Amino acid sequence: MNLALFDLDHTLLQIDSDYAWGVYTTRIGWTDPEAFAQRNDEFYAHYKAGTLDIHDYVRFATDAVRQRGPQAAAAAHADFMREVVEPALLPAAHALVEQHRAHGDTLVLVTATNEFVTRPIARRLGIPHLIAVELERAPLPGGSGDWITGAIRGVPSAREGKVTRVQAWLAERGLSFDDVHCTFYSDSINDLPLLEKVQVPVATNPDDRLRAIAQERGWHVLDLFDKIT
């Protein structure tokens, strides 16, 4: 099996979808503008520095969604896709995904952003397999289904957790890394563990630290958003 693994934010998507979703929830009046912006910026700085406590962040990032409930959250996310995500999905990103699809590769989105934010984006990109931060769910009052609690279920797909989650995904199919040929596209130093694990690491729109490592190791560097297609 040939696997094409893609990070999402700043790799295929020109924005950080998790951060942008937080900004969007403030814009529609779900969060206090000043308090939320300050906390969101703090968490984003920790993410870029590789020091993010993902459990704290997910509790913070999903709080507004949890309080609003599944119907309101789904409606808001549909608007978010149209207003924020669509303009950030550039033709070059679509072309990269379609290149691998045409070669018959198995496409997997591997992201540290939670599944609520990213599942519709994966569908929009036509990527059938999603490895994202999974959210714990609990029954709603009155037996009307279940909803997220703000906690993470299982191993979060961040940093070394991306390797663990890809290994688990392969194991579910009776495979291991030794049985597949993997290409992984990522922009972030946080994804160094998985980049080091695959046969073809591609530093895509890389941050400064990842760009330096890629150049030192002779990895391919792809500045996808510089391409006009």
C-alpha positions in Angstrom: 0.0 0.0 0.0 1.2 3.5 -0.9 0.0 6.0 1.7 -0.2 9.8 1.2 -0.4 11.3 4.7 -1.3 15.0 5.0 -1.2 17.4 7.9 -4.0 20.0 7.5 -3.4 23.4 8.9 -0.8 25.5 7.0 -0.1 22.4 4.9 -3.2 21.8 2.8 -5.1 24.7 4.3 -3.7 28.2 4.3 -5.0 28.9 7.8 -5.1 27.1 11.2 -8.6 25.7 11.2 -8.8 25.3 15.0 -7.6 28.9 15.6 -9.9 30.2 12.9 -12.9 28.3 14.3 -12.3 30.0 17.6 -12.2 33.4 16.0 -15.4 32.5 14.1 -17.2 31.5 17.3 -16.3 34.9 18.8 -17.6 36.7 15.6 -21.0 35.0 15.9 -21.3 35.9 19.6 -20.5 32.5 21.2 -17.5 33.7 23.2 -16.3 36.9 25.0 -14.1 38.6 22.4 -11.4 39.9 24.7 -11.1 36.9 27.0 -11.3 34.3 24.3 -8.8 36.1 22.0 -6.2 36.4 24.7 -6.5 32.7 25.6 -6.6 31.6 22.0 -3.5 33.6 21.2 -1.7 32.1 24.2 -2.5 28.5 23.1 -1.5 29.2 19.5 1.9 30.6 20.7 2.4 27.4 22.7 1.5 25.3 19.6 4.0 27.0 17.4 6.7 26.6 20.2 5.9 22.9 20.5 4.8 23.3 24.2 1.0 23.0 23.8 -0.9 21.1 26.5 -3.4 19.6 24.1 -5.9 18.5 26.8 -6.2 22.0 28.2 -6.5 23.4 24.7 -9.2 21.0 23.6 -11.3 21.7 26.7 -11.0 25.4 25.9 -11.5 25.2 22.2 -14.6 23.0 22.4 -16.3 24.8 25.3 -18.6 27.0 23.2 -19.6 24.0 20.9 -20.3 21.9 24.0 -22.6 24.5 25.5 -24.5 25.2 22.2 -25.3 21.6 21.4 -25.1 19.5 18.3 -27.7 21.2 16.1 -26.4 24.7 16.6 -22.8 23.6 16.3 -23.5 21.8 13.0 -25.2 24.8 11.5 -22.4 27.1 12.6 -19.8 24.8 11.2 -21.5 24.8 7.8 -21.3 28.6 7.7 -17.7 28.4 8.9 -16.9 26.1 6.0 -18.5 28.5 3.4 -17.1 31.7 4.9 -13.7 30.8 6.2 -12.5 27.4 5.0 -13.4 27.5 1.3 -11.4 30.7 0.6 -8.4 29.1 2.3 -8.5 25.9 0.1 -6.2 26.9 -2.7 -6.0 25.1 -6.1 -2.5 24.0 -5.4 -3.6 22.0 -2.4 -6.4 20.3 -4.3 -3.9 19.5 -7.1 -1.5 17.8 -4.7 -4.3 15.6 -3.2 -5.6 14.8 -6.7 -2.1 13.9 -7.8 -1.9 11.2 -5.2 -5.4 10.0 -5.8 -4.6 9.6 -9.5 -1.7 7.4 -8.6 -4.0 5.2 -6.6 -2.5 6.1 -3.2 -4.5 5.8 0.0 -5.2 9.3 1.3 -5.2 10.0 5.0 -5.5 13.4 6.8 -3.5 13.3 10.0 -4.1 16.4 12.1 -3.8 17.6 15.7 -7.0 19.5 15.3 -10.1 17.9 16.7 -12.6 15.8 14.7 -15.5 18.2 15.0 -13.6 21.0 13.2 -11.8 18.7 10.6 -14.2 16.0 9.5 -16.1 18.3 7.2 -12.8 19.7 5.8 -11.6 16.1 5.1 -14.8 15.4 3.2 -14.4 18.7 1.2 -10.9 17.6 0.2 -12.2 14.1 -0.8 -9.8 12.5 1.7 -11.6 9.4 2.9 -9.5 8.6 6.1 -9.2 11.0 9.0 -6.9 10.7 12.0 -7.7 13.6 14.2 -8.1 14.3 17.9 -11.1 12.3 18.9 -13.5 13.8 21.4 -15.1 12.0 24.3 -18.9 11.9 24.2 -21.6 11.4 26.8 -25.4 10.9 26.6 -27.5 14.0 26.3 -30.4 14.5 28.8 -33.6 12.9 27.7 -31.9 10.2 25.6 -31.6 12.4 22.6 -28.2 11.1 21.5 -24.8 12.1 22.8 -22.5 15.1 22.7 -18.9 16.1 23.4 -17.7 16.6 26.9 -14.6 18.7 26.3 -12.2 15.7 27.0 -10.1 13.8 24.5 -10.8 10.2 23.8 -7.7 8.0 23.4 -4.3 9.2 22.2 -4.4 12.7 20.8 -2.9 12.9 17.3 -0.3 15.4 18.2 3.5 15.2 18.1 4.5 11.6 18.9 0.8 10.8 19.1 0.6 11.1 15.3 3.0 8.1 15.0 1.0 6.1 17.6 -2.3 6.9 15.9 -1.0 6.0 12.4 0.4 2.8 13.7 -3.0 2.0 15.3 -4.8 2.8 12.0 -2.4 0.5 10.1 -2.8 -2.3 12.7 -6.6 -2.2 12.3 -5.9 -3.2 8.7 -3.4 -5.9 9.6 -0.5 -3.7 8.6 2.6 -1.9 10.0 4.9 0.8 8.8 7.1 -2.0 7.3 4.2 -3.0 5.0 3.5 0.4 3.4 5.3 3.2 1.6 4.5 6.5 3.3 4.7 10.1 2.1 3.9 12.7 4.7 3.4 16.4 4.1 3.6 18.8 7.0 4.5 22.4 7.8 5.3 22.0 11.5 8.2 21.1 13.7 5.6 19.4 15.9 5.3 16.7 13.3 9.0 15.8 13.3 8.3 12.4 14.9 6.1 11.3 12.0 8.3 12.9 9.4 11.2 10.9 10.7 9.1 7.7 10.5 8.0 7.8 6.9 10.0 7.0 3.8 9.3 10.3 2.1 9.0 13.3 4.4 8.0 16.5 2.7 8.4 19.8 4.5 5.4 21.7 3.2 5.2 25.5 3.7 7.5 24.7 6.6 8.1 26.8 9.7 11.7 28.1 10.1 12.8 25.2 12.3 11.4 22.5 10.1 12.8 24.2 7.0 16.3 24.2 8.5 16.0 20.5 9.5 14.7 19.6 6.0 17.5 21.4 4.3 20.1 19.8 6.6 18.7 16.3 6.0 18.1 16.7 2.3 14.3 16.4 2.6 12.1 17.8 -0.1 10.7 21.3 0.7 7.5 22.2 -1.0 6.3 25.8 -0.8 2.8 24.9 -1.9 1.2 28.2 -1.3 3.7 29.9 -3.6 2.3 28.0 -6.5 -0.4 29.7 -8.6 -2.5 27.1 -10.3 
